[in-house]
Amino acid sequence: MSNDKGLQDAHIKIGTKQTMKAVENGLAAEVYVAEDCDQRLISKIVSLCEKHGVDITYVPTTRQLGEACGIEVGAAMSAVLKS
């Protein structure tokens, strides 16, 4: 994700609840998911994204995703909002 400099500048929602809510409300353009987060969360967001036609990009670790989002802790998932 290091080549995606736009992620930090985009309007994003960080965290499981906010990401799922953004997808459910049709606000998410794309979702990023950390591969090392709880598999139940991954399957939940994958089915939600499939239902709503939202693309998913996988990131190796929660730490890397958190850094990409500009926060100092790990993040299981985040959503880039439609502009």
C-alpha positions as CSV (number, residue, x, y, z in Angstrom):
1,M,0.0,0.0,0.0
2,S,3.0,2.3,0.2
3,N,2.4,3.3,-3.4
4,D,-1.1,4.5,-2.6
5,K,-0.3,8.0,-1.3
6,G,-3.9,9.0,-1.6
7,L,-5.2,6.9,1.2
8,Q,-4.0,9.2,3.9
9,D,-5.5,12.3,2.2
10,A,-8.8,10.7,1.4
11,H,-11.9,10.8,3.5
12,I,-11.7,7.5,5.4
13,K,-13.4,5.6,8.2
14,I,-11.1,3.5,10.4
15,G,-12.1,0.5,12.4
16,T,-14.5,-2.4,12.1
17,K,-17.7,-0.7,13.2
18,Q,-17.2,2.5,11.1
19,T,-16.1,0.5,8.1
20,M,-19.1,-1.8,8.2
21,K,-21.5,1.1,8.7
22,A,-19.9,2.9,5.7
23,V,-20.4,-0.1,3.5
24,E,-23.9,-0.8,4.7
25,N,-24.9,2.9,4.0
26,G,-23.4,2.8,0.5
27,L,-20.7,5.4,1.4
28,A,-17.6,3.2,0.8
29,A,-15.7,3.3,-2.4
30,E,-13.1,0.8,-1.3
31,V,-12.3,-1.2,1.8
32,Y,-8.9,-2.1,3.1
33,V,-8.6,-5.2,5.3
34,A,-5.7,-6.4,7.4
35,E,-5.0,-10.1,6.7
36,D,-3.9,-10.8,10.3
37,C,-7.2,-9.6,11.9
38,D,-9.9,-12.0,13.2
39,Q,-11.1,-14.3,10.4
40,R,-14.7,-13.9,11.4
41,L,-14.3,-10.1,10.8
42,I,-12.8,-10.7,7.4
43,S,-15.6,-13.0,6.3
44,K,-18.2,-10.6,7.6
45,I,-16.7,-7.6,5.7
46,V,-16.1,-9.7,2.6
47,S,-19.7,-10.8,2.3
48,L,-20.9,-7.2,3.1
49,C,-18.6,-5.8,0.4
50,E,-19.8,-8.4,-2.1
51,K,-23.4,-7.6,-1.4
52,H,-22.8,-3.9,-1.9
53,G,-20.3,-4.1,-4.8
54,V,-17.4,-2.6,-2.9
55,D,-13.8,-3.6,-3.8
56,I,-11.5,-5.0,-1.1
57,T,-7.7,-4.5,-0.9
58,Y,-5.8,-6.7,1.5
59,V,-2.9,-5.4,3.6
60,P,-0.5,-7.8,5.3
61,T,-0.9,-6.5,8.9
62,T,-3.1,-4.4,11.1
63,R,0.0,-2.3,11.9
64,Q,0.7,-1.5,8.3
65,L,-2.9,-0.6,7.7
66,G,-2.9,1.7,10.8
67,E,0.2,3.4,9.5
68,A,-1.3,3.9,6.1
69,C,-4.3,5.5,7.7
70,G,-2.1,7.9,9.6
71,I,-2.8,6.4,13.1
72,E,-0.3,5.1,15.6
73,V,-2.1,1.9,16.4
74,G,-3.2,-1.1,14.2
75,A,-6.4,-1.1,12.3
76,A,-8.3,-4.2,11.3
77,M,-10.1,-2.5,8.4
78,S,-10.8,0.9,6.9
79,A,-13.0,2.3,4.2
80,V,-12.3,5.0,1.7
81,L,-15.4,7.0,1.3
82,K,-16.9,8.0,-2.1
83,S,-16.3,11.6,-3.0
